[in-house]
Structure formats: structure tokens, C-alpha cells
């Protein structure tokens, strides 16, 4: 535990991990610090987000929990909720100061893993919130590239590609090897995605 934390702080993190709303409320009432961290840098809100405990997350956020507090592997409640399809918690973080420019350990915004992992509702929310659709992560990939390269090209990712195009993603940003989204889609046999890209001006 970090210096200055109390027994109540430790108990709060455990209660949040377990999704124990009653205990979370009790400990907050006892003066537990809402942003205290465990040995891996996780706050109670981070642990509640891991478990998708929406009610617990709501209470913690209402008490001022930092939605951008990053743990030792650079996950924050906002970034994790965005990446993992935890739409209700993502909505709450967006309403409470989510840092849209924050990045994960791969140098990616929340939008990039949301696109890759197949979470169209989160992709839509993040685009509407103003996340940079053309951000390039440490691997040289945009959300559009990841939605093609790391997926099966099926209906869910076709929808995500459509959302990214409608969100004004640059369809011609190539990866570090100079291979464009269209070239990837064609090489992988993703005909529907390739056609969407061509119609959007891809080369």
C-alpha cells in the first residue's frame, strides 16, 4: 500500500473488488480515501471497473473517484471500460472528466482496443465524445487498422469500420510498413470492408 493509506482504504478496495455496494458505502462513510491504491496502483474504482460493478462504480465516481487514475500497467477506469465494452461505466467516465487523450501501455486511446475487440457501442460513444479517430499507437496502428488486422472481418467489425468512416477516420493512413487499410482488407479477403473503404476514397 502507498504511504498514508488507512485500513479503511484497503478494505474499500477489497469491497469494490467484490462488488459489495453496502460495504463500499459504509467505508466511504468511515472516511476511506476514494482514490487510495493497492500494491499494483489500482484504485477502488479500477477494481469495480474490472468486475463491471456498475452500481459500485457509480457511487465511487459520485464521491469524486478519478476516472483517469492509471495503474501500474497504465489502465485507468476510463481506458479499461472503453477497451472492454463496459458501456455503462464508460458513459459515467465520459460524464466525469475522462481524458480522451490518455493512452494505454500500447500508446493507444480507448477507441483503438474498442474497435479491435468488437465493441461498436463504445466505438460510437468514443467517437461522439471526440477521441482522435486517427491516433496511431506504438505498433503503428489506428483504430481502423486494428479493426481490420486483428479481427475476422465479420459483421461486428464491418459495423465498426462503418462507424469509423462515418467518424471521418482517414482511410489511407498506412501502418509502419506502408500497408494501407484497404491493402490489409484485400489481402485478408475482407471484401465487404474493402468495398466500404473504396467507397470512402481508400487507395
N, C-alpha and C positions, 0 to 999 in steps of 0.2 A: 504494500500500500504506500501511496505517496505520503510525505510528511504532512502533518496537520489534519489527517483524516481521523474520524472517530469510529467507535464501534457501531454506532448507528449508520454511518456511511457504508461500512462494509455490509451490514445487514440489508440496507436499501438495495445495493447491487444484487445481492442474493435474491431478494424478494422480486426484483424486476426480472431477473433471470428466470424465475419460476412463474412469472405472470401473476403474482399474488397481489391483486389490487388493494385489498384490505390492508395488508401489511405495508405496502408502499405508502398508502395514505397515513397509516399510523406512524411510520418512521419519519415521514416528512413533517408530521405534526410534532415529533420529538426533536426536530431541528437537524435532521440529516441533511448534509450538503448535496444538493441535487446534481452537481457536476463532479462529485468525488469519483475517483477512478480506481480500478483494480490493478493487479500487477501487470496486466497487458494493455493498460491505458484505456480500458473500456469504462464508460460511464453507465449509470443505471439505464439511461435512455438507449444506449448502444445495445445493452443486453436485452432490453424489452423489444428492440427492433429485430434483433437476431431471432427472437421467438415469435415475431409478428403479433405481439400482445398489444393490440390497438388501444384498449382502454387504459392500460398502464402507461403507454407512450403518451396518450393524451394528457393524463394527469401530470406527468413529468414535464411535458412541454408547457402546459399551463402554469407550472411552477417556475418556468424560466430555464429549463434544461437547454443546453447549447446543442442545436441540431447539427452543427458543423464540427463538433469536437472529434478529432481523429485519434484513433487508437494506434498501437504500435505498428500495424500493417496498413495504416493510412485510410482505414474505413471510418466513415462518420455515419450517424444515423441517416442523414440525407443521402449520402452516396450509396449506402447499403440498401436502403429502401428502394432507391431508384433502380439499382442493378438487379435486385432480386424479385422485382414485381410486387413489392409490398405497397400497393397503390394507396391505401388509406393512410398509412404512415407517411408516405411520400407527400401526399396532399397537405398533411399537417406541417411537415418541414418546410414546404414551399410557402406556406402562410406565415411562417415564423422565422424568416430570415435565412433560408437556405442559400449558401454561397454557390451560385450557379457556375462560378469559375473554378471551384475547388476540384482537385483531381485525386484519383486513387493511386495505388502503388505502381500502376502501369502508365501513369501520366494521362489517364483518360477521365473525361467528365462522366457524370451519371448516365448521360444519354448513350454513350458508346456500349457499355455492357447491357443496358436495357434493350438496345437494338439487337445485339448479338444473342442474348438469352431468350428473345422472343416475347417481349412484354409490350405489346402495342399500346395499351392504355397508358403506361408510363412514358413511352416514347412521345405520345401525343401531349401529355401533361408537360413534359420537359421542354418540348419544342415551344409550346404555348407560353411557358414561363420565361423563355428567352435564352436557353442554353445554346451555346455556339454549335450549330449543326455541323460545321466544318472543322471542328477541333481535331487535331492529329495527335494520337497518343505516342508513347515511346516506341511502339512497334511500327509506327508509320501508317497507322490505320485510322480512318474516320469512322463514324457510326455507320455510314453507308458501306464502306469496305468490309467492316466486321459483319454486317447483316448479310453479306454475300459469302465472304471467305470462310467463315466459321459456322455456317449453317447448312441445312439440307435444301434450301431454296424453296421450301414448301409454302403453303398458303399464309401461314403466320408471318413469315419473313417477306413474302410478297407484299403483304399489307404494310409492314414496317418500311420497306423500300418506298412504297407509295407515299406514306406519311413523310418520310424524309425528303422526297422530291417535292411534295406539296409545301414542305417547310423551307424550301429554297436551298436545299443542300446542293453544293457544287458537284455535279455528277462526273466531272472529269478530273477530280483530284486523285492522282495515282499514288500507289504505295512507294516505299523506298526503292523498289526495284523498277519503278516506272510503269507498272502494270495498272491499268485503269479499272474502275468498277465494271465497265462493260466487258473488257477483256477477261476479267475473272469470271463473270457470269457466263460468257460464251464458252470458256474453257471447261467450266463445271457443268455445262449443259442446262443451265437455268434459263430456258427460253422465254418464259413469261417475264422474269426480271430483266433479261436483256432487252426485250421489246419495250418495257417501261422506260428503261434508261435511254434507248434510242429516241423514243418519242420526246424525252426530256432534253435532247440535244447531246447525248453522250457520244463520245468518239472512241 
